[in-house]
């Protein structure tokens, strides 16, 4: 990889902000970045090679940082949300049962063997997507505690389940790697709480006054350490990033660290990951397998249908549909499918199409 290639990647990544700049269009930021990757990658002009090792490594760092941000959005410390955990678990379980039936049905309809993968995709929600939309409209945890709890629980459950259903032949090793990362995350929480908030504030003050950026350095050290465990046990880096995000949410993420992670993720590594993801997808496979377009539409419709079950437990119609918004899990499924070669030709594009359908439905419901 050359600096000219990096400049090209940053340039085309600007398609994300350009297309999502108009609020009336309701185009997600990642849609423009994926489109840019499609244009310069395997589907388009072939200007970049998504299999190039340096490009892949930078994209995986971006993937880990994206999942870290998603995990940090899980409102673990919110008392109102914690009080609604029981209803959230019930709602997640109900949606999960319906999603399992719909996933098996969709797989049978389209002749694939990925019913378990589809079930996880259909049941998933995205705290990183829905919670900021609620906040932008002034909707607080007090008025949507059950919705937020259900989204958070579904987010965690589906991200944990995805590597297992994507790599059934490696379940023992994947489960061992996931357990190791989880244990490391718990130990991090214990160590940080033992240090205490007062000492952490003192370290933060020294870091800020001396411009050491210690919080960011330690966070990156933890992320790469957990990613090393994931790589050794053949687990996706998504687990490493998501676990560290939960750790930061549990102990309280300093605002300065949040701004630093936001700058790194949204300024460079996140757009680069989505451009890489788009560059790996070959839309010509959709032309050769047009049924994959219908598969994507079916997955998006099934996600909305499954989450409407929240009405049974008292969620308003708009909140039930909003909970269908999904981002991290479908993106992770495609990235993991590319890494493990587990997806059929055109299936990755179908999964992203289904996610976009659910995002549009969620956006309209929230608005």
C-alpha positions in Angstrom: 0.0 0.0 0.0 1.2 3.5 -0.9 0.4 7.0 0.4 -1.4 7.6 -2.9 -3.7 4.7 -2.1 -4.3 6.1 1.4 -5.1 9.5 -0.1 -7.6 7.8 -2.5 -9.3 5.9 0.3 -9.7 9.1 2.4 -11.0 10.9 -0.6 -13.6 8.4 -1.6 -14.6 8.0 2.0 -15.9 11.6 1.9 -18.9 10.2 0.0 -20.4 9.2 3.3 -20.7 12.8 4.8 -21.6 14.2 1.4 -24.6 11.9 0.9 -25.8 12.0 4.5 -25.4 15.8 4.8 -29.1 16.4 3.8 -31.3 15.3 6.7 -34.3 14.9 4.4 -32.5 12.1 2.4 -32.1 10.0 5.6 -29.0 8.2 4.1 -26.8 6.5 6.7 -23.2 7.7 6.8 -21.8 4.2 6.1 -24.0 3.9 2.9 -21.8 6.5 1.0 -18.6 4.9 2.3 -19.8 1.4 1.2 -20.8 2.8 -2.2 -17.3 4.4 -2.6 -15.7 1.0 -1.9 -18.0 -0.6 -4.5 -16.9 1.9 -7.1 -13.1 1.5 -6.6 -13.1 -2.2 -5.6 -14.1 -5.5 -7.1 -17.5 -4.3 -8.3 -16.2 -1.2 -10.1 -12.8 0.0 -11.4 -10.6 -2.3 -9.4 -8.3 0.5 -8.3 -7.7 -1.1 -4.9 -7.1 -4.7 -3.9 -9.1 -5.5 -0.7 -7.0 -8.5 -0.1 -3.7 -6.5 0.3 -2.4 -7.3 3.8 -1.8 -3.7 5.0 -5.2 -2.6 3.7 -6.8 -5.5 5.5 -4.9 -4.8 8.8 -6.0 -1.2 8.8 -9.6 -2.2 8.1 -9.5 -4.7 10.9 -8.3 -2.0 13.3 -11.2 0.2 12.1 -13.6 -2.8 12.7 -12.3 -3.1 16.2 -12.7 0.6 16.9 -16.2 0.6 15.4 -17.3 -2.2 17.7 -15.6 -0.5 20.6 -17.8 2.6 20.0 -20.9 0.4 19.6 -20.2 -1.3 23.0 -19.6 2.0 24.7 -23.1 3.0 23.7 -24.7 0.2 25.8 -26.1 2.1 28.8 -24.9 -0.3 31.6 -24.7 2.4 34.3 -28.2 3.9 33.6 -30.4 3.0 36.6 -33.7 3.6 34.7 -32.6 1.2 32.0 -31.3 -1.4 34.5 -34.8 -1.3 36.2 -36.3 -2.3 32.8 -33.9 -5.2 32.2 -36.6 -7.8 33.0 -38.9 -6.5 30.4 -36.0 -6.1 28.0 -35.0 -9.7 28.4 -38.6 -10.8 27.9 -38.8 -8.7 24.7 -35.5 -9.9 23.4 -36.5 -13.6 24.0 -39.8 -13.1 22.3 -38.2 -11.5 19.3 -35.5 -14.2 19.3 -38.1 -17.0 19.1 -39.8 -15.3 16.1 -36.5 -14.5 14.5 -35.4 -18.2 14.7 -38.6 -19.3 12.9 -38.3 -16.6 10.3 -34.5 -17.3 9.8 -35.2 -21.0 9.2 -38.0 -20.1 6.8 -36.0 -17.6 4.8 -33.1 -20.1 4.5 -35.5 -22.8 3.3 -37.2 -20.4 0.9 -33.9 -19.4 -0.7 -32.2 -22.8 -0.5 -29.3 -21.8 1.8 -28.0 -23.5 5.0 -27.6 -20.2 7.0 -30.9 -20.3 8.9 -29.0 -19.7 12.2 -27.1 -16.8 10.8 -30.3 -15.2 9.4 -32.0 -15.7 12.8 -29.2 -13.7 14.5 -29.4 -11.0 11.9 -33.2 -10.7 12.2 -33.1 -10.6 16.0 -30.3 -8.0 16.2 -30.7 -4.4 17.1 -28.1 -1.6 17.2 -27.7 0.6 20.2 -25.1 2.7 18.3 -27.7 3.4 15.6 -31.0 3.8 17.5 -29.9 5.5 20.8 -28.4 8.6 19.0 -31.6 8.9 17.0 -33.6 8.9 20.2 -31.3 11.4 21.8 -31.5 13.8 18.8 -35.3 13.9 19.3 -35.0 14.5 23.1 -36.4 11.0 24.0 -34.9 10.1 27.4 -34.3 6.8 29.1 -37.3 7.6 31.4 -39.7 7.5 28.5 -38.1 4.7 26.5 -36.4 2.5 29.2 -37.9 -0.8 28.0 -36.9 0.0 24.4 -33.3 0.9 25.3 -33.0 -2.2 27.6 -34.3 -4.5 24.8 -32.0 -3.0 22.2 -28.9 -3.2 24.5 -29.6 -6.8 25.4 -30.3 -7.8 21.8 -27.1 -6.1 20.7 -24.9 -8.0 23.3 -26.6 -11.3 22.7 -26.4 -11.2 18.9 -22.8 -10.0 18.8 -21.8 -12.9 21.1 -23.9 -15.4 19.1 -22.7 -14.3 15.6 -19.2 -15.9 15.6 -20.7 -19.2 16.9 -23.3 -19.5 14.1 -20.9 -18.2 11.4 -18.2 -20.8 12.3 -20.1 -23.9 13.6 -17.2 -26.2 12.7 -15.0 -24.2 15.2 -17.5 -23.7 18.0 -15.2 -25.1 20.8 -12.3 -22.9 19.8 -14.5 -19.8 19.1 -16.3 -20.3 22.4 -12.9 -20.6 24.2 -11.6 -17.4 22.6 -14.8 -15.5 23.4 -14.7 -16.7 27.0 -11.1 -15.6 27.2 -11.9 -12.2 25.9 -14.9 -11.9 28.3 -12.7 -12.9 31.3 -10.1 -10.3 30.3 -12.9 -7.7 30.1 -14.1 -8.6 33.5 -10.6 -8.4 34.9 -10.2 -4.9 33.4 -13.4 -3.7 35.1 -12.2 -5.1 38.4 -8.7 -3.5 38.1 -10.2 -0.1 37.1 -12.7 -0.1 40.0 -9.9 -1.1 42.4 -7.9 1.8 41.3 -10.9 4.0 42.1 -12.5 7.0 40.4 -10.4 9.5 42.4 -7.0 8.1 41.3 -8.3 7.8 37.7 -9.4 11.4 37.8 -5.9 12.4 39.0 -4.3 10.4 36.2 -6.7 12.0 33.7 -5.8 15.5 35.0 -2.0 14.8 34.6 -2.6 13.3 31.1 -4.6 16.3 30.0 -2.3 19.0 31.5 0.8 17.3 30.1 -0.8 16.2 26.9 0.2 12.6 27.3 -3.1 11.1 26.0 -2.6 8.2 28.5 -6.3 7.2 28.3 -6.1 6.7 24.5 -2.8 4.9 24.7 -4.0 2.5 27.4 -7.3 1.9 25.5 -5.4 1.1 22.3 -3.1 -1.3 24.3 -6.2 -3.1 25.7 -7.9 -3.2 22.3 -4.8 -4.7 20.6 -4.2 -7.1 23.4 -7.8 -8.4 23.2 -7.5 -8.5 19.4 -4.4 -10.6 19.8 -6.4 -13.1 21.8 -9.1 -13.1 19.2 -6.6 -13.6 16.4 -4.9 -16.5 18.2 -8.2 -18.3 18.8 -9.6 -17.4 15.3 -12.3 -15.2 16.8 -13.3 -12.0 15.0 -11.8 -8.7 16.2 -15.4 -7.5 16.7 -15.5 -9.4 20.1 -12.3 -7.6 21.2 -13.7 -4.1 20.3 -17.2 -4.8 21.7 -15.8 -6.2 25.0 -13.6 -3.1 25.5 -16.6 -0.9 24.7 -18.6 -2.6 27.4 -15.7 -2.1 29.9 -15.6 1.6 29.2 -19.4 1.8 29.5 -19.3 0.0 32.8 -16.6 2.1 34.4 -17.5 5.4 32.7 -15.8 6.7 29.6 -14.0 10.0 30.1 -15.3 12.7 27.7 -11.8 13.4 26.5 -11.2 9.8 25.6 -14.6 9.6 23.9 -13.6 12.6 21.7 -10.3 11.0 20.9 -11.8 7.6 20.0 -14.5 9.4 18.0 -11.8 11.3 16.0 -9.7 8.2 15.3 -12.7 6.1 14.4 -14.9 8.5 12.4 -12.0 10.5 11.0 -10.0 7.7 9.5 -10.3 4.0 10.6 -14.1 3.7 10.4 -14.5 5.1 6.9 -11.5 3.1 5.7 -13.2 -0.1 7.1 -16.4 0.6 5.3 -14.6 1.4 2.0 -12.7 -1.8 2.4 -15.9 -3.7 3.0 -17.5 -2.2 -0.1 -14.3 -3.0 -2.1 -14.5 -6.7 -1.1 -18.1 -7.1 -2.3 -18.7 -7.9 -6.0 -22.1 -6.8 -7.1 -21.7 -8.8 -10.3 -22.6 -11.7 -8.1 -26.0 -10.2 -7.6 -26.4 -10.1 -11.4 -25.5 -13.7 -11.6 -27.7 -14.6 -8.6 -30.7 -12.1 -8.6 -32.4 -14.1 -5.9 -29.9 -12.5 -3.5 -31.7 -9.2 -4.0 -34.9 -10.8 -2.8 -33.0 -12.4 0.0 -31.9 -9.0 1.2 -35.4 -7.5 1.1 -36.7 -10.6 2.9 -34.2 -10.2 5.7 -35.1 -6.6 6.2 -38.8 -7.2 6.2 -38.4 -10.2 8.5 -36.4 -8.0 11.0 -39.2 -5.4 11.1 -41.8 -8.2 11.5 -40.0 -9.9 14.3 -39.5 -6.8 16.3 -43.1 -5.9 16.0 -43.6 -8.6 18.7 -42.5 -5.9 21.2 -46.1 -4.7 20.9 -47.1 -7.8 22.9 -45.1 -6.5 25.9 -46.3 -2.9 25.6 -43.9 -1.2 23.3 -45.6 1.5 21.1 -45.7 0.7 17.4 -43.0 3.3 16.6 -40.6 2.0 19.3 -41.2 -1.6 18.2 -40.3 -0.8 14.6 -37.4 1.4 15.8 -35.9 -1.5 17.6 -35.4 -3.3 14.3 -32.6 -0.9 13.3 -29.4 -2.9 12.9 -25.9 -1.9 12.0 -23.1 -3.6 13.8 -24.2 -7.2 13.5 -24.9 -7.2 9.7 -21.6 -5.5 9.1 -19.8 -7.9 11.3 -21.5 -10.8 9.6 -20.3 -9.7 6.2 -16.8 -8.9 7.4 -16.6 -12.3 9.2 -18.1 -14.0 6.2 -15.4 -12.5 4.0 -12.7 -13.6 6.4 -14.0 -17.2 6.8 -15.4 -17.6 3.2 -18.7 -18.7 4.8 -21.0 -16.7 2.6 -22.4 -17.6 -0.8 -21.8 -15.3 -3.8 -23.9 -12.2 -3.4 -25.0 -13.1 0.1 -22.9 -10.4 1.7 -24.5 -7.7 -0.4 -27.9 -9.2 0.4 -27.2 -9.0 4.2 -26.2 -5.3 3.8 -29.3 -4.6 1.7 -31.5 -6.2 4.5 -29.7 -4.0 7.1 -30.4 -0.9 5.0 -34.1 -1.8 4.8 -34.3 -2.1 8.6 -32.3 1.2 9.1 -34.8 3.0 6.8 -37.8 1.5 8.7 -36.2 2.4 12.1 -35.4 6.0 11.0 -38.9 6.6 9.8 -40.4 5.1 13.0 -38.3 7.3 15.2 -39.0 10.4 13.2 
